C-alpha cells in the first residue's frame, strides 16, 4: 500500500464477473469506460484510461471526463483482432487545484502572495519532468511564467497577468504531473473480433437435399450450384449441418422413427461410421477436395461456409471402440445413449466430461476444430454446447483464438439464461436466443432490452432465428405468409445477426408433426427433401429486399443502438436503430397482428436523433418506396398486413444550404 495515494477508483465498467471474463467488441469499435473516481478534500481530479493491445508493452492514454456525482467516463478504440487490455488511472491534479483556488482569491482580493510561489513550484516540476517533450515556445513561455510568479520585487497584483493568460492553463494541462496516482487494481480484457461477428446474415441448408429429387443424395458440387441462389438473396454465411459419416446402428427413420427403412439417410447429428468420425466427410457428399472447392467458390460469392460441430457419437464412431473411457457406462457395462426425457436418442452417445481421461478428450476435441480450420473453415455453429463442460469451452475457444482470432463460434444453446450467458462469457461469439418464442409487444421489448440495456450487451451477441430444423414455432404454423414476413423483418432488424433455415422458410413450410408440437412433419433431419426454390409463392424477393436494406443502412449493422418507442396500440411495435454518428437512422414499425389492420400515433423523441422537434423531416419506406413528410414527435401510421405487415423507414434530416435551399439527407 502506498499511503500517498489518495484517489479511490471503483465500479469500473465494462467488466464481466468482476473482470473474470473479457468484454466483446469488433475491430474499430469504441470501448466506453466508466468509473467512480473521488478523493478526500476538495482537490481537482484528473483521470485517464490506459489501454494496449496484446502484443504491446507500452500503454496508450485516453482522457476521461467528469460527468456527475464522481462518475467519470471516456473511451478508446480497439484497432486489431485479438485481446486488448485496459485500466483506469486517477490523481489529484495540483496545478488545476492551484489554478482554481488562486483565481478565487484574486477575485476576492485576498492575500495570495504565497500561492504565487506554490504555483511557481508546480511549473518548475513540470518543466523538469517534461524538459525533453516541451516545444521550444512552450518551454520559453513557462520560463517567463516562472520568472513572473517569483518576481518578489513586484507586488502580487502585478504578477497575476500570467495566471489569467489561457496559454498557461493549456500548456500545463497538456503536461500533467501525475504524482501519487492511483491505478485501478485490475487490468480488464477486451476480446476483439472481426466485423462479421457483429453483422451477419445466415442461411442454413442440408446439402443432401440439393440433389435431383429425393432419390439422389446431394453433394458439395450441388451446393456450389446452389450458391448463386443464396448470394442473390444477400446472405453472407451458408451454414451446413454436420457433413460427417452417419452411423447405421440405431439409425433413426423418417419422422424420428426408431426403426430406419432401407434408404433412410439417418440424422446428420448421429456422427461416425466405418468411414470415420469428426475429421471425415460423409462419402455421398463428396471428397475433401470437393469441400475445399466449395469454400473457395463460396468466397467468390462473398459467402463464408459455417460448419456444424456436434460433439456426440453414433455407436459406430471410431471413438467408441478406441476410447470407451470417454463415454458413460451403465451398471451392466453398456454405453449410455443420449436422453432428454421422455425423448430418447438411441442413435448417439454423449461424451463424458467427467472422464478420468478428460485431458486427452479435451485435446482431441480441440484438434477437430484445428483440422477444419486448416481446411479453410472460420465459422462454426456448435450443437448443444450447454451439455458439455463450460471450462472445456473456455479453454478450447481461448486456445484456438490465440492462433486464429478470426474464428467465429455460434452457440446453439436453447437453455436457461444463466447457462446461455456463461457460454458467451466463456468465449462463444454469438448465440441462438429466445427470440423464436417472443411474439407479443411486451415479450419482445422486455427481452430485447435485457440484451441491449444491461451488462449482457458487453458479452452476449444475439443471433435471431425465426425457425430452425428443430423448431417450427407455433406462430409460424398459424400465421401464414404475413407471419413469415413479420418474423423475418423482426429477426433481421432487431438483431444485427440473424438467420433462417431454408428453403423451408422462404417456401413457408409450416406443417407440424401434430398440432401443438413445434416439430416439422417429414422433417429434413431424417429424410431427403425436394425443395421447389422457384415456386412463385416463395418469399425470396422479400428476403432479398430485407438483406439489401441491411447492407445499405449502417444503423442495422449493430444491435446495441436498439430503442423502442411509444405507440398507442398494443398490436404495433415501433423501434429505431442508429449508427454511432447518427448518419444512418432506421425506424421500424411492425403490425404484430397477422390478420387485421391497425393504426396508432408514434411518439418519436427526435432530439435523440439530433433533430429539432419544430423542423419537418422525411421518412422513406424502404419496402414500399413511399415517402412521407413528418413533423415533430407525434406522427400517425396505419398498417394493413394484407399489403405488408411492416414499415422500414429511413429517416432523413432536413438540411438547409447557405442559399436557403432545403434537402434531406
C-alpha positions, 0 to 999 in steps of 0.5 A: 500500500502506498499511503500517498495515494489518495484517489479511490477508483471503483465500479469500473465498467465494462467488466464481466464477473468482476473482470473474470471474463473479457468484454466483446467488441469488433475491430474499430469499435469504441470501448466506453469506460466508466468509473467512480473516481473521488478523493478526500478534500476538495482537490481537482481530479484528473483521470485517464484510461490506459489501454494496449493491445496484446502484443504491446508493452507500452500503454496508450492514454485516453482522457476521461471526463467528469460527468456527475456525482464522481462518475467519470467516463471516456473511451478508446478504440480497439484497432486489431483482432485479438485481446486488448487490455485496459485500466483506469488511472486517477490523481489529484491534479495540483496545478488545476487545484492551484489554478482554481483556488488562486483565481478565487482569491484574486477575485476576492482580493485576498492575500495570495502572495504565497500561492504565487510561489506554490504555483511557481513550484508546480511549473518548475516540476513540470518543466523538469519532468517534461524538459525533453517533450516541451516545444521550444515556445512552450518551454520559453513561455513557462520560463517567463511564467516562472520568472513572473510568479517569483518576481518578489520585487513586484507586488502580487497584483502585478504578477497575476497577468500570467495566471489569467493568460489561457496559454498557461492553463493549456500548456500545463494541462497538456503536461500533467504531473501525475504524482501519487496516482492511483491505478485501478487494481485490475487490468480488464480484457477486451476480446476483439473480433472481426466485423462479421461477428457483429453483422451477419446474415445466415442461411442454413441448408442440408446439402443432401437435399440439393440433389435431383429429387429425393432419390439422389443424395446431394453433394458439395458440387450441388451446393456450389450450384446452389450458391448463386441462389443464396448470394442473390438473396444477400446472405453472407454465411451458408451454414451446413449441418454436420457433413460427417459419416452417419452411423447405421446402428440405431439409425433413426427413420423418417419422422424420428422413427426408431426403426430406419427403412432401407434408404433412410439417410439417418440424422446428420447429428448421429456422427461416425461410421466405418468411414470415420468420425469428426475429421471425415466427410460423409462419402455421398457428399463428396471428397475433401477436395470437393469441400475445399472447392466449395469454400473457395467458390463460396468466397467468390460469392462473398459467402463464408461456409459455417460448419456444424460441430456436434460433439456426440457419437453414433455407436459406430464412431471410431471413438467408441471402440478406441476410447470407451473411457470417454463415454458413460457406462451403465451398471451392466457395462453398456454405453449410455445413449443420449436422453432428454426425457421422455425423448430418447436418442438411441442413435448417439452417445454423449461424451463424458466430461467427467472422464478420468481421461478428460485431458486427452478428450479435451485435446482431441476435441480441440484438434477437430476444430484445428483440422477444419480450420486448416481446411479453410473453415472460420465459422462454426455453429456448435450443437448443444454446447450447454451439455458439455463442460463450460471450462472445456469451452473456455479453454478450447475457444481461448486456445484456438483464438490465440492462433486464429482470432478470426474464428467465429463460434455460434452457440446453439444453446436453447437453455436457461439464461444463466447457462446461455450467458456463461457460454458467451462469457466463456468465449462463444461469439454469438448465440441462438436466443429466445427470440423464436418464442417472443411474439407479443409487444411486451415479450419482445421489448422486455427481452430485447432490452435485457440484451441491449440495456444491461451488462449482457450487451458487453458479452452476449451477441444475439443471433435471431432465428425465426425457425430452425430444423428443430423448431417450427414455432407455433406462430409460424404454423398459424400465421401464414405468409404475413407471419413469415414476413413479420418474423423475418423483418423482426429477426433481421432488424432487431438483431444485427445477426440473424438467420433462417433455415431454408428453403423451408422458410422462404417456401413457408413450410409450416406443417407440424408433426401434430398440432401443438408440437413445434416439430416439422412433419417429414422433417429434413433431419431424417429424410431427403427433401425436394425443395421447389426454390422457384415456386412463385409463392416463395418469399425470396424477393422479400428476403432479398429486399430485407438483406439489401436494406441491411447492407445499405443502412449502417444503423442495422449493422449493430444491435446495441443502438436498439430503442423502442418507442411509444405507440398507442396500440398494443398490436404495433411495435415501433423501434429505431436503430442508429449508427454511432454518428447518427448518419444512418437512422432506421425506424421500424414499425411492425403490425404484430397482428397477422390478420387485421389492420391497425393504426396508432400515433408514434411518439418519436423523441427526435432530439435523440436523433439530433433533430429539432422537434419544430423542423419537418423531416422525411421518412422513406419506406424502404419496402414500399418506396413511399415517402412521407413528410413528418413533423415533430414527435407525434406522427400517425401510421396505419398498417394493413398486413394484407399489403405488408405487415411492416414499415422500414423507414429511413429517416432523413434530416432536413438540411438547409444550404447557405442559399436557403435551399432545403434537402434531406439527407 
